[in-house]
Amino acid sequence: MGMKNLGMLLFLYLVTPTTFVAADQTLIQKTCRSTLYYALCMSSLKSDPTSLTADTKGLAAIMASIGAANATATSTYLSSQLPTSANNNNNKNNSNRTKLIRQCSEKYAFAAEALRASLKDLAEETYDYAYMHVAAAADYANVCRNGFKVFPTVAYPATLRRREEGLKRICRVVLGILDLLGW
């Protein structure tokens, strides 16, 4: 083979990384198939360009980061729903609702903290702790919902129900990916 042909092959190899991308897409698809929510997993990982170069542990970290952002956004949303002193009448139902919304905001903040802790656990390859933190994050959403059962006259907001389900699904995806790490 002449130098010209060798140079052309080297050039083609350097400018055609499609085999690497295809392999990474395959890893993402295989990983997502091991979770309960394939479509959520795929769309979430496709939204992050670093997923194309991530290994399984990296894919778990990306999903945990998405979960932390989701929980933080929910906590912030709930805080914005708290009445100001100007529009807070002293009716007992409103007082209970305010208390529940405040508690839920705190629970979602704790969920975000737990998911950030799972990122540290992933980095340290302590997958059992990562699993525990992700499961705890999902459970914080349950604690919020269960608080509304104590005050049956205060309705559990539909928006919060959707956010709860979203966070729990993200956590289930992370747990499914963690199961692949063989801890």
C-alpha positions in Angstrom: 0.0 0.0 0.0 1.5 3.4 -1.0 1.9 6.3 1.3 -0.9 8.1 -0.5 -3.4 5.3 0.2 -2.3 5.0 3.8 -2.7 8.8 4.2 -6.2 8.6 2.7 -7.2 5.7 5.1 -5.9 7.6 8.1 -7.8 10.7 7.0 -11.0 8.7 6.6 -10.5 7.1 10.0 -10.0 10.5 11.7 -13.0 12.2 10.1 -15.5 9.3 10.2 -16.3 8.5 13.9 -19.7 7.1 13.1 -18.8 3.6 14.5 -18.2 5.2 17.9 -21.5 7.0 17.9 -23.4 3.9 16.7 -21.8 1.9 19.5 -22.8 4.6 22.1 -26.4 4.7 20.8 -26.5 1.0 21.2 -25.3 1.3 24.8 -28.0 3.9 25.5 -30.7 1.8 23.9 -29.5 -1.4 25.8 -29.3 0.5 29.0 -32.8 2.1 28.6 -34.3 -1.3 27.8 -33.3 -2.5 31.2 -35.5 0.2 32.9 -39.2 0.4 33.5 -39.6 3.6 31.4 -37.7 3.1 28.1 -39.1 6.2 26.3 -38.4 8.5 29.3 -34.9 7.1 29.6 -34.2 7.5 25.8 -35.5 11.0 25.6 -33.7 12.1 28.7 -30.4 10.7 27.7 -30.7 12.0 24.2 -31.3 15.5 25.6 -27.8 15.4 27.1 -25.0 15.3 24.5 -22.5 13.8 27.0 -24.5 10.6 27.0 -22.9 9.7 23.7 -19.5 9.4 25.4 -20.8 8.0 28.7 -20.5 4.5 30.1 -23.3 2.9 32.1 -22.2 4.6 35.3 -22.1 7.9 33.4 -25.6 7.3 32.1 -26.8 6.7 35.7 -25.2 10.0 36.7 -26.9 11.9 33.8 -30.3 10.5 34.9 -29.6 11.3 38.5 -28.7 14.9 37.6 -31.9 15.2 35.6 -33.8 13.9 38.7 -32.0 16.4 40.9 -33.0 19.3 38.6 -36.6 18.0 38.5 -36.8 17.9 42.3 -35.2 21.3 42.6 -37.7 22.7 40.1 -40.6 21.2 42.0 -39.3 22.6 45.3 -39.0 26.0 43.7 -42.4 25.8 42.2 -44.0 24.8 45.5 -42.2 27.7 47.3 -43.7 30.1 44.7 -47.2 28.7 45.6 -46.9 29.7 49.2 -49.3 32.6 50.0 -47.8 36.0 50.9 -49.0 37.5 54.2 -51.1 40.0 52.1 -53.2 37.3 50.5 -53.2 34.7 53.3 -56.5 34.7 55.1 -56.6 32.9 58.3 -59.1 30.2 57.4 -58.0 26.8 58.8 -58.1 25.1 55.4 -55.7 27.7 53.9 -53.5 27.3 56.9 -53.3 23.5 56.4 -52.7 23.9 52.7 -49.8 26.4 53.4 -48.3 24.0 55.9 -48.5 21.1 53.4 -47.1 23.1 50.5 -44.2 24.2 52.7 -43.5 20.7 53.9 -43.7 19.4 50.3 -41.2 22.0 49.1 -38.8 20.8 51.8 -39.3 17.2 50.9 -38.5 17.9 47.2 -35.4 19.9 48.3 -34.4 16.8 50.3 -35.0 14.6 47.2 -32.7 16.8 45.2 -30.1 16.5 47.9 -30.4 12.7 47.9 -30.0 12.6 44.1 -26.9 14.8 44.4 -25.5 12.5 47.0 -26.1 9.6 44.6 -23.8 11.4 42.1 -21.0 11.3 44.7 -21.7 7.7 45.4 -21.5 6.9 41.7 -18.2 8.7 41.5 -16.9 6.6 44.4 -18.5 3.4 43.0 -20.4 2.8 46.2 -23.5 1.7 44.2 -25.4 0.4 47.2 -25.4 3.9 48.7 -26.3 5.4 45.3 -29.3 3.0 45.2 -30.3 4.0 48.7 -30.1 7.7 47.9 -32.1 7.4 44.7 -34.8 5.3 46.5 -35.0 7.9 49.2 -35.5 10.6 46.7 -38.5 8.8 45.2 -39.8 8.3 48.7 -39.7 12.0 49.6 -42.3 12.5 46.9 -44.5 9.8 48.6 -44.1 11.6 52.0 -45.4 14.8 50.4 -48.4 13.1 49.0 -49.1 11.2 52.2 -49.1 14.5 54.1 -52.3 15.5 52.2 -54.0 12.4 53.6 -53.7 13.8 57.1 -55.9 16.8 56.0 -58.6 15.3 53.8 -60.3 18.6 53.3 -57.1 19.9 51.4 -57.0 18.5 47.9 -53.7 17.1 46.5 -53.0 19.4 43.6 -53.1 17.8 40.1 -49.9 19.6 39.2 -48.1 18.2 42.1 -49.4 14.7 41.3 -47.9 15.0 37.8 -44.6 16.3 39.2 -44.5 13.5 41.8 -45.0 10.8 39.1 -42.3 12.4 37.0 -39.7 12.3 39.7 -40.6 8.8 40.7 -40.3 7.6 37.1 -36.9 9.3 36.8 -35.8 7.6 40.0 -37.0 4.2 38.7 -34.9 4.7 35.6 -31.8 5.5 37.6 -32.5 2.4 39.8 -32.8 0.3 36.7 -29.5 1.6 35.4 -27.8 1.0 38.8 -29.0 -2.6 38.6 -26.8 -3.0 35.5 -23.7 -2.0 37.5 -23.7 -5.3 39.3 -23.2 -4.0 42.8 
